[in-house]
Amino acid sequence: MPPLEALRHWTTDLVEAMRRKHGLGDTLGPGAHQAISEQSYGPVITAITQLLDAGKRDQSIRADADPGGFLQLTGALWRAASSPQDRAPHMLALILDGLRTNR
């Protein structure tokens, strides 16, 4: 699948996973939430880097796209309420549109 589409699918899965982990971390307390975040950060940044790099190679993603910035922006997606209407898909579309080289 094209890099932007792969990034959309991967990020959607990440949002669902982080919503579950975020709720679990809140239940367990701040220390547990911090530990979960620290364990997840490296692998998540690696995956984002690979997806962004694929898009940079085929020139569908801007050359200045940054994995840390992308993760920070998408952090709002798993904090957004998933009901009654999940705004995350629309918010993600806006983020991905900003990554495109030819908007």
Helices and strands as residue ranges (DSSP letters): H 3-28, H 30-57, H 67-79, H 88-99
